[in-house]
Amino acid sequence: MAPEKVHTMAKSYDAIVIGGGPGGYPAAIRLAQLKQKVLCVEKEAWGGVCLNWGCIPSKALISASHLYEHTKTGASIGIKASGVELDPNRLQDWKDGIVKKLTGGVRGLLRANGAEAMIGQATLTGPNSVEVVTADGKRETFEARNIVLATGSSTIEIPSFKFDGKQIIGAKEAVSLREIPRRLLIIGGGIIGMELGGVYQKFGSELTVLEAAPQILGGIDPDVVAVVEKRYVQHGAKIYKNAKALGYERASDGALHVRAEVNGKTETFVCDVVLVAVGMRPNSRGIGCEQVGVQINERGFIVTDKVGRTSVPSIFAVGDVSGGPLLAHKAMKEGEVAAEVIAGHKAEKDWVSMPGAVFTDPEVATAGMSETEARSKGIDLLIGKMPLAASGRAMAVRDTDGFIKVIADKKTHLILGWSVVGPSATDLISEAQLSLEMAAVLEDVALTVHPHPTLGEAMMIAAQHALGQAIDILNRLSQGTDHSRWHPCYRLPHGDLPRSRPVCSRLCYRP
């Protein structure tokens, strides 16, 4: 039966936001804060992928897996525990409670800020109009001066591994398993695959990872990836690179026999569950973009400018649907930028860096350029590296694998990027991100007193190491910086100051 058409005059808004995920709901809330009349339409669940089966539930499971592992390994420091058991049903109930609280909070925040919210499938019908099919089948038409598309992305499905929700699954099902697979095979060694693989490995699954590229966690500093891969392998994981999954057969006992080409040879892997984690695709089709002239590129992403505006001036796009990196915090920031522009304020996507956070074990976080990227641009570098094996705090928490690396321009000392692998890397990276946004030089971080004993002081030591001034680790004598020529204020030569930095009242450089 066709949805019922409601023949009423279209309700008008300053803005309509399509999508209630991490791009959409911040846009709607910010619009409402700026006194705009706004409607936010979500087709399924408030909070989108992030809150419902992505960021939040996966991190809850990751946290639980760490606790489970620690309770079983406490004997080495004199804490003995017996009878430690995992109850997957109770674990999932706890995780679902967190999701329910946060998704309900999104709806509450929209209303509290004065934004209207509704559930329904929204489609563009013009540059200033949207049709919404509600859950009960009714069609309603709305008009708006501006429209924000925040429809997110969806899991990519491989034709030879069609999801069945039980043995062939995606990330959505993987965060809701109420039975731990005895043998788990993951197709894709990216962020989703390695994060969730780590969870179930700690819970007792035999883990196999098939990654088509030469490196897991593609795009991340190989030195960082090596630390993560080593930890997974030490815990029993089998990781195959240059491995392409071809198909599978189901045996009489229910096991899956997965065929894969590994370095040019065909091999068979036996498992009980296959998690397909080969990436996400933008939800740009089927929402009316083509009909109203919104430009979509060859990869399916909506093309936008520096404020999020599409090829149709009245329509904006934010978050995953507008291009990578596919990160919730990027979507949030883009939603706020679009909202401020719509409300007549000045704003744009002007960040220096978009930080990355990967909740593997150990954690990985990045900000700015990698060493490889900087060298490819021909930049002469100063590099500082603080191994966490030398950190008293890391020893105290029994997690010493990893390091903090900072890279800077050798001439100006301007910090260009950070790579962190180790405990709490995803928290430590915020200081790194701030240093980039403030155009900090190495001396800014090196001279900032960090509390001891903490993991954060390793950021300071890494900066000191780049300058040849580290106290707690040996300095590399080949850095080539003559510190005798620098004034104690450690400011740069005035002509080399990045952006508009303050300068010392005395000469900052001794000729």
Protein Blocks (a to p, Z undefined) as FASTA:
>chain_A
ZZddddddddddfbdcedjbfklmmmmmmmmmnopacddddfkbghijmlmmmmmmmmmm
mmmmmmmmmmmmmmmnopacehiacdfklmmmmmmmmmmmmmmmmmmmmmmnopacdddd
dddfbfkbccdddfkopacddddfbdcddebpaddddfklccehlmmccfklmmmccbdc
fbdcdehjafklmmmmmmmmmnopacddddfbfbehehiafklmmmmmmmmmmnopacde
hiacfbdcddfkopacddddeehiacddddfbdcddebccddfehnommmnopacdfkop
acddfkopafblkbccehjlnopcddfklmmmmmmmmmmmmnopacddfbfbdcdddfbd
cddddehjdfklmmmnopacddddddfklpmklmmnopagccddddddfklopafbdcde
dehklmmmmmmmmmmmnopafklmmmpccddddfklmmmmmmmmmnopafkbccdfklop
afklpcfklpacfklpghjadddfbdfbdZZ
